[in-house]
Amino acid sequence: MKMATSTRCIAALVISSMLLVSASAATAGLSADFHAASCPQLESIVRAAVQSARAANVQVTAGLLRIFFHDCLPEGCDASILLEPELSTGPNQSLQKNAVDLIESIRAKVHAACGPTVSCADIIALSTRDAVSLSGGPTIAMPLGRTDSLEGADDVSMLPGPGSSVDALLTLFNTRALSDPADLVALSGGHTVGKASCDFIRNNDDFTRSLTRQCNASPSKKTSLDTITPDVFDNKYFVALKARHGVFVSDQGLADHPRTSGLVTTFAANQTAFFAQFAKSFVKMGSIPGPKGEIRRNCFRPNSRLEMDAGSFGAVADE
């Protein structure tokens, strides 16, 4: 009887969370069926492309997650991350190139099928969502209808680093309408499929000093952020944090901070709870509005630049 009651409570919590997220997305002008009439093939095109990319390189999931986070945090989810100079600024210089190129490849396929009706920002959101589910993670109903920025973000200095304190992360997330500590903890769970360079290992106890030695001896000079099941999207990242096997200072700090430690314990013990919160927080982050923009015809250039380039080519051809 207690188990049945508990199950009903969890189900009610998940439904309540999804209703709140749906209301938030609607406020941002987004909806799950935004492209249903204009591009009914959209989701099947995106999923097939992501599935093919993962077959070639399973790490594309981590690459897409990082692009999604780095795009949404500075000025909203508007694909500004794909424009220069933002793409080559600060931590964005190390974004996974094959994941960046995948976005434009999918855009070309979608626009070939439907015309220029779907933004690069929506393609980032959908491809990341599909990469998560194809890696074993939750199925997420992602609202759509974003537009693409006309220029890159002016400032990406707020993007958190591996040495960030939990207090700093909570403050940052609060400024982005992600004020529930569960948003920070659940979204940090995306590190379950991540890797990092050896220099970013916290290296302040026996476990991480040993990890640093192993990492430096490896050909890739990288280490998995989930030391248990590195290629599967699951809750083992939190199990590792409970064992004090977090790789980043910012990761392990979640298990120690009074506002986040209880959530780490809950997610380590209950993958269903983690998946429900991750889905909710993922949609919340994906609903951070960017400035009103356009539907880019090339994810790496605003349309005005494409028109300028076309005009220059025409002028040369006429000579």
Disulfide bonds with the S-S distance in Angstrom:
Cys39-Cys114 2.06
Cys72-Cys77 1.98
Cys120-Cys299 2.11
Cys198-Cys215 2.05
